[in-house]
């Protein structure tokens, strides 16, 4: 393990630093998106107009992620309560600044234009012009003064005022962004009064917009021309089309490529397996195999035929998705019907073939734009087969629950004391619930589904897939449902870390508070008290790809800091319920320490490298220098060795 800095006081981020992976950069971009868009808007040339500046600022910010999923340096990360000191934020801020400066470069005949210099294709709103709300006279005057500056000077002014960076830090960021003369940019920016408070006004906020129509007469002329071209295209298509072509009775399915008895049986709606509504009460199994068929369209033979045909041979226009490790081929025989009905603006069919759940959805006004989703559910028990996702729209998600579910509710995992909000259940379908994976902006809440049945309560969370992930807490090997007050408090600081598990085929995520540690110099730190060490382990449906995070949470902190992470390791799991991690921490008095903790069965810990020391027991506190790198080793009570998570 190689530690990174963890400070209580924010420090100015540097444009260079440890390598960060795309997940860390994405988390920083999502959390600080409004600030990054505002920075891009201030740096872009005002001569392009307010409308294009808004669209360009959003486009540049959304393209700021690194191109490759780079492996992070094996160091202990910075402990910070904000964006300062976050290498992920520094990386995306530098990319936003660099491309915003490129957008202001003049076009020449000698070189191809860069992507940032071209008008953005997205986001666009048909028939509307979007621009920030107008500020007062002071904001207008400042905008006019900024328009007289060069791009690097505007960037220097924005970094000073918006990011609160000192001049030395501004020089470093500008140099990293490709500015040839950072000192000249700072000197030019000195010519504008330091009215930095005005930069937070709506005049410079590309995320708070007002809309006006475009040129209506010109738009009408363009629409007539487009209709004429479309009619001509339809005529040509009809003349060139072959007999028997088109969508036909199978909707969005591709032409049949094979005909045999098994394949035909799998495509016959009359042979779908339908389970009795009371079967689950007497069955030895409680999983998807005992779900009855529900929904208002279970008798729509044409819809069921289209769903089966598209599953067997999806056409080129069908959007197909599958969780990692899930084949998307057709069923071997007639599958089981779980649901067929109308969900918001779509017709939805849910099918089960014994080890996969498939969801077919088509718009209510036709089959164009059909979607097909798959998820593995082999080995699912009562808890994992409690719900499937019916649909997502308008930032919400609807679930179809198991027949044994008696009550449904929504709960904010970030507010354990707020209680659960009841969700109406209609034939097993829940009312809409805010989905955490569809939200925008910072992670201020994390809504989860709470289900109650005869065995108790359990929490499930939407991670952008067909089957929600189950949440548990406790020691590996004997986890418990997240239902009590202690388990809910354990999850509170780490709820937002679930965002890193989207679309990973996660089956269950367990949070284990494996130790707590008294912080050194607690009196100087204002009575900082004890920090919590929690290990979260995400198991997948495919077995491999388990993800482990060791997180460190100081008293009063909003979120836990990721001290170490690993993939495909047994640590923190039922096979090896042990973990060891460390972090560099800065006290309120300005002193740096290496803090390390292992599970309770750890007999001793030693550290070597940039920091040296040892301690008996499962906790270690050693004075250190900022940026020190070290390697942790531990010994368990049974004599086995354990290395630091990395």
C-alpha positions in Angstrom: 0.0 0.0 0.0 1.2 3.5 -0.8 -0.4 6.3 1.2 -1.7 9.6 -0.2 -2.3 12.8 1.8 -5.5 13.1 3.8 -6.0 16.7 5.2 -8.7 18.3 7.2 -7.9 21.8 5.7 -8.3 22.2 2.0 -5.3 22.9 -0.1 -5.0 24.3 -3.6 -5.1 21.5 -6.1 -2.3 21.1 -8.5 -2.8 20.4 -12.2 -0.5 17.5 -11.8 -0.4 14.7 -9.3 -1.2 11.1 -8.8 -2.8 9.2 -11.7 -6.6 9.0 -11.3 -9.0 6.5 -12.9 -12.0 7.4 -14.9 -14.4 6.6 -12.0 -12.8 9.1 -9.7 -12.8 11.7 -12.4 -16.5 11.0 -13.2 -17.4 11.4 -9.5 -15.6 14.7 -9.3 -17.3 15.9 -12.5 -20.8 15.0 -11.4 -20.3 16.5 -7.9 -18.9 19.8 -9.1 -20.6 20.0 -12.5 -22.2 23.4 -12.0 -18.9 25.0 -11.0 -17.0 23.5 -13.9 -19.6 24.7 -16.4 -19.5 28.2 -14.9 -15.7 28.2 -15.2 -15.9 27.1 -18.9 -18.6 29.8 -19.5 -16.3 32.5 -18.0 -13.3 31.5 -20.1 -15.1 31.1 -23.4 -14.9 34.1 -25.8 -18.0 36.4 -25.3 -18.0 37.1 -29.0 -19.7 33.8 -29.7 -23.0 35.0 -28.1 -24.5 33.9 -24.8 -26.6 31.1 -26.3 -23.6 29.3 -27.9 -21.4 29.9 -24.9 -24.0 28.1 -22.7 -24.1 25.1 -25.1 -20.3 25.0 -25.6 -19.7 25.2 -21.8 -21.9 22.2 -21.2 -20.4 20.3 -24.1 -16.8 20.9 -23.0 -17.5 19.9 -19.4 -19.3 16.7 -20.5 -16.2 15.8 -22.6 -13.7 16.4 -19.8 -13.4 12.8 -18.6 -10.1 11.0 -19.5 -10.3 8.8 -22.5 -8.9 5.6 -20.9 -9.8 3.8 -17.7 -6.4 4.3 -16.2 -5.3 2.4 -13.1 -4.9 4.6 -10.1 -1.5 4.9 -8.3 -1.5 2.6 -5.3 -1.4 5.4 -2.8 -3.6 6.3 0.2 -5.9 9.2 -1.1 -6.3 12.7 0.1 -8.9 13.2 2.9 -10.8 16.3 2.1 -14.2 17.7 2.8 -14.5 19.4 -0.6 -13.1 19.7 -4.1 -9.7 21.1 -2.9 -7.1 18.4 -2.8 -9.1 16.0 -5.0 -6.9 14.9 -7.9 -10.0 13.9 -9.8 -11.4 17.4 -9.6 -8.0 18.9 -10.6 -7.9 16.7 -13.6 -11.3 17.5 -15.0 -10.9 21.2 -14.2 -7.6 21.3 -16.1 -9.3 19.6 -19.1 -12.3 22.0 -19.0 -9.9 25.0 -18.9 -7.7 23.6 -21.7 -10.6 23.0 -24.1 -12.2 26.3 -23.2 -9.0 28.1 -24.2 -8.8 26.1 -27.4 -12.4 27.1 -28.3 -11.2 30.8 -28.3 -8.4 30.2 -30.8 -9.0 31.6 -34.3 -9.7 29.3 -37.2 -6.9 29.1 -39.8 -6.6 27.5 -43.2 -3.3 25.8 -42.4 -4.7 23.4 -39.8 -7.9 21.4 -39.2 -10.1 23.0 -36.5 -10.0 21.4 -33.1 -13.2 19.9 -31.7 -13.6 22.6 -29.1 -13.6 25.3 -31.9 -16.6 23.8 -33.6 -20.2 24.5 -32.6 -21.6 21.8 -30.2 -24.0 19.3 -31.6 -25.5 18.6 -28.2 -27.2 19.6 -26.0 -29.8 21.2 -28.3 -33.4 22.0 -27.7 -35.6 22.2 -30.9 -37.2 25.7 -31.3 -35.6 27.3 -28.2 -32.7 29.5 -27.4 -31.2 29.1 -24.0 -29.1 31.7 -22.1 -28.4 32.7 -18.5 -30.6 35.0 -16.6 -29.6 38.7 -16.7 -27.9 40.1 -13.7 -27.7 43.7 -12.5 -25.7 46.7 -13.8 -22.5 45.5 -12.0 -22.6 42.1 -13.5 -23.2 43.5 -17.0 -20.3 45.9 -16.6 -18.0 43.1 -15.4 -19.1 40.9 -18.4 -18.2 43.8 -20.8 -14.8 44.2 -19.1 -14.1 40.5 -19.3 -14.9 40.5 -23.0 -11.9 42.9 -23.6 -9.5 40.4 -22.1 -7.7 37.5 -23.9 -8.7 33.9 -23.1 -5.8 33.3 -20.8 -6.5 36.5 -18.9 -10.2 35.5 -18.4 -9.0 32.1 -17.2 -6.7 33.8 -14.7 -9.5 36.0 -13.5 -11.9 33.1 -13.1 -9.3 30.9 -11.3 -8.6 33.7 -8.9 -12.2 34.6 -8.2 -14.2 31.4 -8.8 -11.6 28.8 -7.6 -10.0 31.1 -4.9 -6.5 30.1 -6.1 -3.3 32.0 -5.2 -1.3 33.5 -8.1 1.4 30.7 -7.9 -1.3 28.1 -8.2 -2.9 30.0 -11.1 0.4 30.1 -12.9 0.8 26.3 -12.6 -2.8 25.6 -13.8 -2.4 28.0 -16.8 0.9 26.4 -17.7 -0.5 22.9 -17.6 -3.4 24.1 -19.8 -1.0 25.2 -22.5 -0.8 29.0 -21.8 2.5 30.2 -23.1 2.7 33.3 -20.8 0.9 32.8 -17.5 2.6 35.9 -16.0 1.3 38.0 -18.8 -2.2 36.6 -18.3 -2.1 37.5 -14.6 -0.8 41.0 -15.4 -3.6 41.5 -18.0 -6.2 40.2 -15.5 -5.0 42.8 -12.9 -6.5 45.5 -15.2 -10.0 44.4 -14.1 -11.3 45.3 -10.7 -11.4 42.3 -8.3 -15.2 41.9 -8.1 -15.0 38.2 -7.5 -18.2 38.0 -5.6 -20.1 38.8 -8.8 -18.9 35.6 -10.5 -21.4 33.7 -8.4 -24.4 35.6 -9.8 -27.0 34.2 -12.2 -25.4 36.3 -15.0 -22.6 33.7 -15.2 -24.5 30.6 -14.4 -25.0 28.3 -17.4 -27.0 25.9 -15.3 -29.8 28.3 -14.5 -31.3 29.2 -17.9 -34.2 31.0 -19.5 -35.7 30.0 -22.8 -36.9 32.1 -25.8 -38.1 30.9 -29.3 -35.8 31.0 -32.3 -36.6 32.7 -35.6 -40.2 31.4 -36.2 -40.4 32.3 -39.9 -37.1 30.7 -40.8 -38.0 27.6 -38.7 -41.3 27.2 -40.7 -39.4 27.4 -44.0 -36.9 24.8 -42.8 -39.7 22.5 -41.6 -41.5 22.6 -45.0 -38.2 21.8 -46.8 -37.6 18.8 -44.4 -41.1 17.5 -44.9 -40.7 17.6 -48.7 -37.4 15.8 -48.4 -38.9 13.1 -46.1 -41.8 12.5 -48.5 -39.4 12.0 -51.4 -37.4 9.6 -49.3 -40.5 7.5 -48.5 -41.5 7.4 -52.2 -38.0 6.1 -53.1 -38.1 3.6 -50.3 -41.4 2.2 -51.5 -40.1 1.9 -55.1 -36.9 0.1 -54.0 -38.5 -2.1 -51.3 -38.9 -5.8 -51.8 -42.1 -7.7 -51.4 -42.6 -9.0 -47.9 -40.2 -6.5 -46.3 -40.9 -4.1 -43.5 -41.7 -4.8 -39.8 -44.4 -7.4 -40.3 -46.1 -9.1 -37.4 -42.9 -9.6 -35.3 -42.5 -5.9 -34.7 -38.8 -5.0 -34.2 -37.5 -8.5 -34.7 -35.0 -9.4 -37.4 -35.9 -11.9 -40.2 -36.1 -15.5 -39.0 -32.8 -17.4 -39.5 -33.8 -20.9 -38.4 -36.9 -23.0 -38.0 -37.0 -26.0 -35.7 -39.4 -27.4 -33.1 -37.6 -26.0 -30.0 -37.2 -22.6 -31.6 -40.8 -22.4 -32.6 -42.0 -23.5 -29.2 -40.0 -20.7 -27.6 -41.7 -18.2 -29.9 -45.2 -19.4 -29.2 -47.1 -17.1 -26.8 -49.6 -19.9 -26.1 -46.8 -22.0 -24.6 -45.5 -19.4 -22.1 -45.3 -20.7 -18.6 -47.8 -19.1 -16.3 -47.6 -19.8 -12.5 -50.6 -19.8 -10.2 -50.9 -16.7 -7.9 -50.8 -19.0 -4.9 -47.9 -21.2 -6.0 -45.3 -19.4 -3.9 -47.2 -20.1 -0.6 -46.6 -23.9 -0.9 -43.5 -24.1 -3.0 -40.1 -25.2 -1.6 -38.6 -22.4 -3.6 -39.1 -18.7 -3.2 -37.5 -17.1 -6.2 -38.6 -15.8 -9.7 -39.8 -19.3 -10.6 -42.9 -18.9 -8.4 -43.9 -15.4 -9.5 -47.3 -15.2 -11.1 -48.0 -13.4 -14.4 -49.3 -9.9 -13.7 -50.2 -6.8 -15.7 -53.1 -5.6 -17.8 -51.7 -7.0 -21.1 -51.1 -10.7 -20.1 -53.7 -11.6 -22.7 -52.3 -9.5 -25.5 -51.0 -12.3 -27.8 -49.6 -9.9 -30.4 -47.5 -8.1 -27.8 -46.2 -11.4 -26.3 -45.3 -12.6 -29.8 -43.3 -9.5 -30.5 -41.4 -9.8 -27.2 -40.5 -13.4 -27.8 -39.5 -12.8 -31.4 -37.3 -9.8 -30.5 -35.7 -11.8 -27.7 -34.8 -14.6 -30.2 -33.6 -12.3 -33.0 -33.4 -8.6 -32.1 -33.3 -6.3 -35.1 -30.8 -3.6 -35.8 -32.9 -0.8 -34.3 -33.5 -2.7 -31.0 -31.4 -1.3 -28.0 -30.0 -4.4 -26.3 -28.3 -4.3 -22.9 -27.1 -7.0 -20.5 -25.3 -7.0 -17.2 -21.7 -8.2 -17.3 -21.5 -11.9 -17.9 -25.1 -12.3 -19.1 -25.6 -13.8 -22.6 -28.3 -12.2 -24.7 -29.2 -15.2 -26.8 -32.7 -16.5 -27.2 -34.4 -18.9 -24.7 -33.9 -22.6 -25.0 -37.6 -23.2 -24.6 -40.8 -21.4 -23.6 -39.9 -18.9 -20.8 -42.1 -17.9 -17.9 -44.2 -14.8 -18.1 -43.8 -12.5 -15.1 -45.5 -9.3 -16.3 -47.1 -7.8 -19.4 -48.6 -4.3 -19.0 -48.5 -0.6 -19.6 -45.8 1.3 -17.7 -45.9 5.1 -18.1 -45.5 5.6 -21.9 -44.4 2.0 -22.8 -45.7 -1.5 -23.1 -43.5 -3.8 -21.0 -43.1 -7.6 -20.9 -40.9 -9.3 -18.3 -39.9 -12.9 -19.0 -37.8 -15.5 -17.0 -36.0 -18.5 -18.5 -34.6 -20.1 -15.3 -31.4 -18.1 -15.0 -32.1 -14.8 -16.8 -34.7 -12.1 -16.5 -35.5 -10.3 -19.8 -37.4 -7.1 -20.2 -38.9 -6.1 -23.5 -40.3 -2.5 -23.9 -41.8 -0.7 -26.8 -43.5 2.7 -27.1 -47.3 2.7 -26.8 -47.6 4.3 -30.2 -45.6 1.5 -32.1 -42.6 -0.8 -32.1 -40.0 1.7 -33.3 -37.4 2.2 -30.5 -37.9 -1.1 -28.8 -35.5 -2.1 -26.0 -34.4 -5.4 -24.7 -32.6 -5.8 -21.3 -31.1 -8.9 -19.7 -29.9 -9.7 -16.1 -28.6 -12.9 -14.6 -30.5 -14.1 -11.6 -29.2 -17.7 -11.2 -29.0 -18.7 -7.6 -31.3 -15.9 -6.4 -33.0 -16.4 -3.1 -36.0 -14.8 -1.5 -34.1 -11.5 -0.9 -32.5 -11.2 -4.3 -35.8 -12.0 -6.2 -37.9 -9.4 -4.3 -38.1 -6.9 -7.2 -37.2 -6.1 -10.8 -37.2 -2.8 -12.6 -40.2 -2.1 -14.8 -39.2 1.2 -16.2 -37.4 4.5 -15.6 -38.7 7.9 -16.6 -38.6 11.5 -15.4 -35.8 10.7 -12.9 -38.0 8.0 -11.3 -38.0 4.2 -11.3 -40.9 1.8 -11.0 -40.5 -1.8 -9.6 -42.5 -5.0 -9.9 -42.3 -6.7 -6.5 -42.5 -10.4 -5.6 -45.9 -11.8 -4.6 -44.7 -12.2 -1.0 -44.0 -8.5 -0.6 -46.6 -6.9 1.8 -45.5 -3.3 1.8 -43.1 -1.0 -0.1 -41.5 2.3 0.8 -38.8 4.7 -0.2 -36.0 5.7 2.1 -33.1 8.2 1.9 -29.9 6.3 2.8 -28.2 9.6 3.6 -30.8 10.4 6.2 -31.2 7.3 8.4 -33.4 9.1 10.9 -36.0 10.4 8.5 -38.0 7.2 8.2 -39.5 5.5 5.1 -42.0 7.0 2.8 -44.8 4.6 1.9 -45.1 3.6 -1.8 -48.4 2.5 -3.2 -48.5 -1.1 -4.5 -50.9 -1.9 -7.4 -50.8 -5.5 -8.5 -47.2 -5.7 -7.3 -46.2 -2.5 -9.2 -44.8 0.3 -7.0 -45.5 4.0 -7.3 -42.6 6.0 -8.9 -39.5 6.4 -6.7 -36.6 8.8 -7.3 -33.7 6.9 -8.8 -30.2 7.8 -7.5 -28.7 6.8 -10.9 -30.9 9.3 -12.8 -30.2 12.3 -10.6 -28.0 15.2 -11.6 -25.7 17.4 -9.5 -24.0 16.5 -6.3 -24.8 13.4 -4.2 -27.0 14.9 -1.5 -29.4 11.9 -1.2 -29.6 8.3 -2.2 -33.1 6.9 -2.4 -33.5 3.2 -1.9 -36.5 0.8 -2.0 -37.6 -0.7 1.3 -39.7 -3.9 1.1 -41.5 -5.7 3.9 -42.6 -9.3 3.9 -43.2 -12.0 6.4 -39.5 -12.3 7.2 -38.8 -8.6 7.9 -37.5 -5.6 6.0 -34.8 -5.2 3.4 -33.3 -2.5 1.3 -32.7 -2.6 -2.5 -31.0 0.1 -4.6 -31.2 0.9 -8.3 -27.8 0.7 -9.9 -29.0 1.2 -13.5 -29.8 -2.4 -14.2 -32.8 -4.7 -14.5 -32.4 -6.2 -11.0 -31.8 -3.9 -8.0 -28.9 -4.7 -5.7 -29.5 -5.8 -2.1 -27.9 -3.9 0.7 -26.7 -5.6 3.9 -24.4 -4.7 6.8 -22.3 -6.7 9.3 -19.4 -9.0 9.5 -18.8 -11.0 6.3 -20.3 -14.5 6.4 -23.2 -13.4 8.6 -24.5 -10.1 7.2 -27.9 -8.7 8.2 -30.5 -6.7 6.4 -30.2 -2.9 6.7 -33.3 -2.4 8.8 -32.2 -1.3 12.3 -31.0 2.1 13.3 -27.3 1.0 13.7 -27.2 -0.5 10.3 -28.7 2.6 8.7 -26.2 4.8 10.5 -23.4 2.6 9.2 -24.5 3.1 5.6 -25.1 6.9 5.8 -21.5 8.2 5.0 -21.0 5.6 2.3 -24.2 5.7 0.4 -22.8 7.9 -2.4 -20.0 5.4 -3.0 -22.6 3.1 -4.5 -22.5 5.3 -7.6 -19.2 3.7 -8.6 -21.0 0.3 -8.9 -23.4 1.3 -11.7 -23.9 -1.2 -14.5 -21.5 -3.7 -12.9 -23.8 -6.6 -12.4 -23.9 -6.2 -8.7 -26.0 -8.7 -6.6 -25.4 -7.5 -3.0 -23.3 -4.8 -1.3 -22.3 -5.3 2.3 -21.0 -2.5 4.6 -18.8 -3.8 7.6 -17.6 -1.4 10.3 -14.5 -3.3 11.0 -12.8 -0.9 13.4 -12.7 2.6 14.9 -9.7 4.7 15.8 -9.0 7.6 18.1 -7.6 10.5 16.1 -4.3 11.9 17.4 -4.2 15.5 18.8 -8.0 15.3 19.3 -7.9 18.3 21.6 -6.2 20.5 19.0 -8.6 19.2 16.3 -11.5 20.5 18.3 -12.3 17.2 20.0 -12.2 15.2 16.8 -12.7 12.0 18.7 -12.9 8.7 16.8 -12.8 7.9 13.1 -14.7 5.0 11.6 -13.2 2.3 9.3 -15.8 0.6 7.1 -15.3 -1.9 4.3 -17.9 -2.2 1.6 -17.8 -5.3 -0.7 -20.0 -5.6 -3.8 -20.6 -9.2 -5.0 -21.7 -9.8 -8.6 -24.2 -12.3 -10.1 -21.4 -13.8 -12.2 -19.2 -14.5 -9.2 -16.1 -12.7 -10.3 -15.5 -9.0 -10.4 -16.2 -8.4 -6.7 -15.2 -4.8 -5.7 -13.9 -3.9 -2.3 -13.5 -0.4 -0.8 -11.9 0.4 2.6 -13.3 3.8 3.6 -12.2 6.2 6.3 -14.8 8.6 7.9 -13.9 11.3 10.4 -16.4 12.8 12.9 -18.5 15.5 11.2 -17.5 14.5 7.7 -20.3 14.2 5.1 -18.8 11.3 3.1 -16.3 8.6 3.8 -13.0 8.8 2.0 -11.8 5.8 0.0 -8.6 4.7 1.6 -8.0 1.7 -0.6 -9.8 -0.3 -3.2 -9.4 -3.6 -5.0 -11.2 -6.0 -7.3 -11.3 -9.8 -7.4 -9.7 -10.2 -4.0 -11.2 -12.3 -1.1 -10.6 -9.6 1.5 -13.6 -8.3 3.4 -15.6 -11.3 2.2 -17.0 -14.6 3.6 -13.9 -16.5 2.5 -11.4 -14.1 4.1 -13.1 -11.7 6.6 -10.0 -9.6 7.1 -8.9 -6.3 5.8 -6.0 -3.9 6.5 -5.9 -0.3 5.2 -4.1 3.0 5.9 -4.4 6.7 5.3 -2.3 9.9 5.7 -4.2 12.3 8.0 -3.5 15.9 8.9 -4.5 17.0 12.4 -6.0 20.4 13.3 -2.5 21.4 14.7 -1.0 20.8 11.2 0.8 17.5 12.0 0.7 14.6 9.6 0.1 11.0 10.7 -0.2 7.6 9.1 -3.3 5.9 10.5 -3.9 2.2 9.8 -6.5 -0.2 10.9 -7.2 -3.9 10.5 -10.0 -6.2 11.5 -10.3 -7.1 15.2 -8.4 -10.4 14.7 -5.2 -8.4 13.7 -2.5 -9.0 16.3 0.0 -6.5 15.0 0.7 -4.0 12.3 4.0 -2.7 10.9 4.8 -0.1 8.2 8.0 0.4 6.2 9.1 2.6 3.4 8.6 6.4 3.7 7.1 5.8 7.2 8.4 3.3 9.7 6.7 2.0 12.8 4.8 -0.9 14.4 2.1 -1.5 16.9 0.5 -4.4 18.7 -3.2 -4.8 18.1 -5.4 -3.8 15.2 -4.6 -0.1 15.1 -1.5 1.9 14.2 -0.7 5.6 14.6 2.7 6.9 13.4 3.9 10.5 12.7 4.6 11.0 9.0 5.4 13.6 6.4 2.9 14.8 3.8 3.1 12.7 0.6 5.0 9.8 2.3 4.6 6.4 0.7 4.7 3.3 2.8 3.8 -0.4 2.8 1.6 -2.0 5.4 1.8 -5.5 6.7 -0.2 -7.2 9.4 -0.2 -10.4 11.4 -3.4 -12.1 12.5 -3.8 -13.8 15.8 -3.5 -17.2 14.2 -0.1 -16.2 12.7 -1.2 -15.6 9.2 0.0 -12.5 7.4 -2.2 -9.9 5.8 -1.2 -7.1 3.4 -2.7 -3.7 3.0 -5.6 -3.5 0.6 -4.6 -2.1 -2.8 
